[in-house]
Amino acid sequence: MAIQKGLTWKSFGLRADPFPEVSGQIEFGGIGCENPLAFACYNPEAKILGKEMHEHLPFCGAAWHGKENQLNDMFGAGTSLPILHGSDGESFGSYEIRLRAFFYMLYLLQIKYWAWHDCDVAPKGGNLTEFHENIDRMVPIILELQKISCIECGWTTQNLFSFPIYCEGAATSPFVSAFALAAAQTKKMLEVGKIIGARNHVFWGGREGYNQLLTTAMKEERGHLANFLRMAVSYAEEIAFDAQFLIEPKPMEPTTHQYDASAEICLGFLREFELSEYFKLNLETNHATLAGLPMFHECMVACEAGKLGGIDANEGTFGNGWDTDEFLGDPLTAFGIMYSVIKAGGLGRGVINFDAKRRRGSFAPIDHIYAHILGMDTMAMGLRTAALVIQEGSLTNEIISRYSQGWDLAFGSDEADFKTLATEGYGVPFEVTAEKSSHHERARSVVLRALMRATL
């Protein structure tokens, strides 16, 4: 669905312009252009590997950062100026005006998708009944904004970590009351997702793990989590909600350990509980960092398993042991992501979501725009570089050459046996010969040089 053209802040039902510095939609200003309110690498209509750039990069805005985040942290209150005067309250009207401003921001940035938790769009009220009544009131407004802007719902999810009852987890809580509340929230969001046409539904267990192993029945908790996911699959089928289900790995923070700690652990969990056919993975750079893994690794694990379903494009602060969720500004990280995405044949129904927030000192409303431009240009540079590497084939040739040392013979096949291999092994010298170098640095140079050429 194409983004509408020629809309103004009035088209979104706003009483004032939240971004008066921006005269219209952000456009491509040329490679490396100096205008901070233009794209300097992302050109939506540019053809890359036979597809337009926006098709490779299905960008998505995150409601929890794009409209709600006040830039507070554990050490102090937020610094963020409200997008619109008087919109920083907990009334239904405040939520509505922030949502309208959020959609207008996505329109200005030519972002085609949005993502949200249940808590992002409506007041929580005093209990779950009031909360869901508020969401029901907001659904017609969501449908209105999606129709006006032609912005689709990239994914829905439920916040199963903020309420105090989730202090010990939701689906993995030792308390059945928390498990039941989590089921009710998830059921509602599956229903709402169907109504608004969500492409994906993400299961991110913010506290699905343990803090104290001495008091944890780990096997039981993992079984409860599997049953929870199985019930979600069953209910989605019952109501004919055909969104792609995604699990988002995260190793820790705030828990000591989460059961969905990394891509490989998630895939093992899904296989163990016979859930693989129902789920793919939504991978976040900052979560890979917390797991001590490069994002490239996480993406390739999912890619090679056929389970790369979505990306949260952000990064962390080096050396920080918590989820800082900065906008991605590292083109080599973006290369690893997009190389994996292209190798996987694209994200299918998945999106590239900016689960990212501004720094505490970037508190002006216009910083929302600057931050997204940074992230979009970075991902575009990663795409251009990955496409060039794949087109030129030199990295593929490096890999072919490295694995051309006899693996085409029967020794590496299922027909081989230790007796046959041992006979061959006695003729192998201990020394590594110069002819068998893997040329690792040359391979890294291939990527670096492609990065240099990609924006010429």
Buried (B, 14 or more C-beta within 10 A) or exposed (E): EEBBEEBEBEBBBBEBBBBEEBEEBBEBBEBEEEEEBBBBBBBBEBEBBEBEBBEBBBBBBBBBBBBBBBBEEEEEEEBBBBBBEEBBEEEBEBBBBBBBBBBBBBBBBBBBBBBBBBBBBBBBBEEBEEBBBBBBBBBEBBEBBBEBBBBBBBBBBBBBBEBEBBEBBBBBBBBEEBBEBBBBBBBBBBBBBBBBBBBBBBBBBBBBBBBEEEEBEEEEBBBBBBEBBBBBBEBBEEEEBEBBBBBBBBBBBEBEEBBBBBBBBBBEBBEEBEBBEBBBBBBBBBBBBBBEBBBBBBBBBBBEBEBBBBBBBBBBBEEEEBBBBBBBBBBBBBBBBBBBBBBBEBBBBBBBBBBBBBBBEBBBBBBBBBBBBBBBBBBBBBBBBBBBBBEBEBBEEBEEEBEEEEEEEEBEEEEEEEEEEEEEEEEEEEEEEEEEEEEEEEBEEBBEBBBEEBBE
